[in-house]
Amino acid sequence: MKPVRALWIRALVLSAALVGVAAAQRHVSFPTEDGGLITADLYGKGDRGLVLAHGGRFNKESWSKQAPAFVAAGFRVLAIDFRGVGQSRGPGMFDLETAPLQLDILAAVRYLKKTGAKTVSIVGGSMGGAAAGDASIASEPGEIDRLVLLGAAPNESADKLKSPVLFLVARDDASGDGLRLPGIRAQYEKAPQPKELIVVDGSAHAQYLFQTDQGERVMHEILRFLTPQH
């Protein structure tokens, strides 16, 4: 990362607490195409939208410390609760492993587009990252600008992704089935360009990365990928 750009991103992160006062969230809701209703917290203003999709052990409030940094970078941020979490509901909500969560993300993308966003990207952790990947596959071409998948990969084959994608995972991140990196790397290899794979030190999974000594780097890499220089 170029020194000037690194300093710019650091300044965004450090100013996030101050911006958070001005970017206090408001609560919104919108329908899904299969009859569900998604509730979300909306932060900031502008025509660059960003959907935050939580992992299985989290909810929309789990992004409250990261959302101000994204707002400071110029994004209008929508942190959603998936169906079955909080007040969100929809078909399949009692089994999130099989529920069509990609429809919740597509509904969020289309809500932001309908309310003024010219582009919409997604940051998803774990379950939310897999759903974000599936949403890209199911989306219309150009509908989703960029994807950041934290400790995750699409449930479907990544060769069908329609968006530039950053896979970001901790080297020793593991589930009961073993290390996650080999499976994520295999999906990365299938994904079309442009794409990136970043492996950080440690074992923290997805959103838990923000709570570690890698948290600042993780935020830097996400902001860098979402705000490419032309």
N, C-alpha and C positions, 0 to 999 in steps of 0.2 A: 504494500500500500504506500502511495506517495506520502511524504511527510505532511504536506499541506492538507491533503485529504484526510489523513489520520487525525490531525488536529481539529479539522472541521467536524468530523464525526464525534470526537471526544467532547467538543463543545456542546454538541446537540444532546449528548447523554447527560452531561453535567447540568445543562439548563432545564432538563426535563421536569424537575420538581417545581420550578417556577412556572413553566408553561402549564403544568398540571392544574394550577389554580385557575387559569383562564380557559382551560380545555375540559373543565368538569363535565362528566358524562351526562347525557340525558337518555332516558329509557325509551326504546322504540320496539315495535313488533311488526311483522309482515308475514304473509302466507307463503307456503311452499306449494309446488305444483301438484302434490298428491294430497292436499287438504290439511296439512299441518299448519302450525303457527309457531314462529320463532321469535323469541324475545332477545334483545341485545342492548348493549350500551354503546352509545355513539359519542365519539370524542372529536373535537376539532372541526375545521372547515376546509374548503378547497375542493378542487376537481380531481385530485389523485386519491382514489379510495384504497383502503386496506382492510381486509377481513382477517380477524384473529380467531383461530379455531382451536379450542382447548383439547387437552388429552382426557383420558377416561377418569382420572382422579381429580380433575379440575373443573372449573366453570368459567363463565365470562368474567367474573371479578378477579380471576387469577392473573389477568393481563393488566391490572390497574397500575402496576409499577412500570411496565414497559410502554403502555399506550402513550404517555406524555412524550417520550422520546420520539415515537413515530409522528406524533403531532408536530413536534419541533422540527422534524425533517420535512414537513409540508403535507402530511397525509391526513385525510379524514378517516378515522379509524372506527370500525364496527366490530366489537367483540361479542360473539354470539354464544348463547347456550344451545347446545344440540337438543333435539327432541328427547324428552325424558329427563332433562336436567332443568332445574328451576321451574319456570312457568312455561317452557317450550313443550310442545306436544306434537304428535303426528303418528302415522302408522309405523308399527314396529318399535315404538318407544320403550317397550319393556325389555328389549334385548338389543343393546347398542352394538353388539358384535355383528348382527345381521341387519340392523336398520339401515335404510337408504340415506345415510348421513350426507352423502354428496348433494342431495336435493336441498338440504338445509344451507349448505354453502352456496349453491347456485342461487337460492332465494336471496341470500345476503348480497351476493355480487349484483344481482339484478335490482335489488333495493337501492344500492349505492348508485348504480347507473341511472335509475329512474329519478333519483333525487339530485342529479347534477354531476356525478363523477364521470370523467372522460376515460380514465383507466382504473382498473381495480386489480390489485395483487392480493395474495393470500399468504399468511404465515400460519402454519399448522403444526401442533406438537402431538406426536404419538398417534392416537386414534384420530385426532383432528388433522394431522399431516396425511395420513392414509386417505381420509375423506377428501382432503384438498386435492390430492393427486387424482382421485376418482372423479372429482368435479371437473378438473381440467380435461380429462378424457371425454366426459359427457358434454362439455361446453361447446358452444359455437366457436369456430375459429376466430381468434382475436378477442374473445369475450373476457378472458383472464390474462392479465399482462404478465405477471411473474409469480412463481411459486417458491416458498421456502418451507422445506420439510425437515422438522427437528426430530431426529431419532425415528424416522418413518420413511415409508415408501408407499406408492399406490397399492391397493389390493389387486388391481388389474395390472397387466403388463405395461411397464413404463414406456415401451416403444410407441404407445398410443397417446402420450402426453402432447398437449397442444400449446404448452407455455414453457418459456425458459425456466429452468429449475435449479435451485440450490439444495443439495442434500447436506445436512449438517448433523454429525453424530459424534458422541464420545467413543474413544477407542475401545474402552472396556465396558460399554453399555451392554447389559445382558438381560435376557428374560429367562424363564424356566426352560426354554428350549436352547439356550446358549447365547453366544455373542450375536448382537444385531448387525454388526458391521458387514459380515459377509453377504447377508441377504440384501442389505441396502446397497452395497457395492455392485451386486449383480443387477439390481434394478437401475442403478446409475449407468452401468455399461449399456443397457438397452435404450435408455432415454435419448431422444434426438438432441442435437445441438440447438441452441447454446445450453450448456449445463455445467455445474460445478459440484464437486464433492469435497467437503472440508471435514477433516477428522481432528478433533481436539482431544487434549489429554483428559483422563479421568473416566469415571463410570456413570456419571449422572445421566438420567434419561430425559430427553426432550425438554420440557419447560423447567425441570429441575436444574438444568444447566445454568439458568439465570441466578441460582442461589449459590453458585460455586465461584472459585477464583477464575474460572473461564467465562464468567458472565459478561464481563465488559467486552472481551474479544468476540463473544457470540453476537452481542448487539452490534458491534462494529461491522462484522461480516454481513449481517442481515441488512443493515442500512446501506452498506456499500453495494450489495447485490440489487437492492430495490431502487437505488438511485444511480444508475450507470451514467458515466460521463460520455458525452457525444463529441 
